[in-house]
């Protein structure tokens, strides 16, 4: 049992007003002495004498009791009593509210979203604020927004809570806790309350300096959504379009694909709990085109989240991949010539064009590092900053290990590859020395590193510390796989032939006119203006809602960029019941957070009611007894 508490217990001293109230009622009546002609009224005099005795007066005076009750109730109201809840009492209470896409998921019975449920609970916290308590509201989505300063003003807090809306983005907690940590440097913060549906990362790289009360909201209804949307160019005009559909429950329906607003195909799907299905379409287009995929649910099925039922993908004009391969690298050139969608340079009987922008450069000449391309593959070329770390070796070398997760070496088997005349590290040099020089070692051999990778702002470079012609690599199955991986990687880096759907959060950079302001018309009907930088790129455009963002302004023609949710975590609605931080794990609370309930208003109303009773009892009109009146007149 929780005993009531008081926010202002010092006001108990007002109970001392009972002393003068009692003193006034204990004063005896002083009646004048008069002679009467009859003893008929003697009984009335005796009764008055009895009433004037202190204890008899205290016992029989109803008005005294009523006034004492009113005074006691008013003092109790001034002490601001409350019924304790489960919420911790803190002078400064940050409240974190998850506003990610999954918080828009609805319940099939009530139709309420998770965010609406969270707002109800937070409103209860605000209504139960004590006189010395302050709350700061923080919205959690792909980053964190502080909606209010620490304040005890209920109107400000409730207005900010009402204006809070969800965003079609995955939830990230780290920014929210770092923002709270910054607030804790200005005011003492002992605990934080987090309201979320549980579709959040289960691991957060953060050391908690305060307690966390994780309030997990009830789960929403079943949902299925599009979690991936990309395309790959297979010929000069044909695209393979890939979609992935995932579900949180047994779900069936169909995916409808539209091209420039016209339906071009549909495919059914059927999923079980936690299952996914890959769906493939073939699209033909030589020019830029806009694709739209729609998820249509089956009859009588409930889908709790709408943001993942539509996805968009803009295909650029189809063009081949421009690859420069040194003329002396015959093995590479033959493999590239047999690869569809590749335009190989230099052409026969054509000189090397150094001013051409290539997508991939493959060469065994150090001078070809100056060629412009996002991906360079340099065969037998040692980086300038690593020449002091290596020396020639005449020993036969074999591959020992390689990074199978790097796109260059994916699906490759190099165990049986032998290398002659490889480069070996100088005595005392290890892998850490190469990493300090800015290179990642992606493959090692019996003598040391064999393949290095380096990424700069605009280029991805691979160095093999051996020449492929001095190895058995060109005669193994791994060689065509290597060339195919290079082509695929170059397509991704150059955004040629491989297009992936843009996720919500921040739009990718758009090439426009330098120094010109552009208006962004988003799906939420907002119209912000953004200034293009000195390079003519529009960067940092916020995309918090899924849909198309139309860019207009200056002399440029109207552009359009689509943003999609495409988040497995948000669509599958798989909640986590605990969050693992650096040094501890926080589990969700077992009970709904119950805040302290002030009851001073109820006490005040009760005092007012007693006043009304007193007024009615003593001020109501009284009828006289006709018999007694007649007797009095006769006396």
Secondary structure, DSSP 4 states (H G I P E B T S, - for coil): -PPPEES-GGGGGGGGHHHHHHHHHHSPP-PPP---S-STTHHHHHHHHHHHSHHHHHHH-HHHHHHHHHHHHHHHHHTTEEE--SS---SEEEEEEE-SGGGG-B-TTT--BHHHHHHHHHHHHHHT--TT-EEEEEEESSSEEE-S-SB--HHHHHHHHHH----SS----HHHHHHHHHHTTTS---EEEEEE-S-S-SB-----SSEEEEEEPPP----EEEEEEEEEE-SSSEEEEEEEEEESSSEEEEEEEEETTEEEEEEEEEE-TT-EEEEEEEEE-SS-EEEEEEEEEPTT-----STTSEEEEEEPPP--EEEEE-TT-HHHHHHHHTSTTEEEESPTT----TTSB-SEEEES-GGGGGSB-SEEEEES---GGGGGGEEE--S-EEEEEE-TTSGGGTT---TT-EESS-EEEPTT--HHHHHHTT-EEEEEESSSEEEEEEE-SS-EEEEESS-GGGBSGGGSHHHHHHHHHHHHHHHHHHTSSEEEPPBSEEPPPEE--TT-EEEEE-TT--EEEEE--TTSEE---EE-SSEEEEEEETTEEEEEEEEB---HHHHTT---SEEE-SS-EEEBPSS--PPPEE-HHHHHHHHHHHHHHHHHHHHS-----HHHHHHHHH-
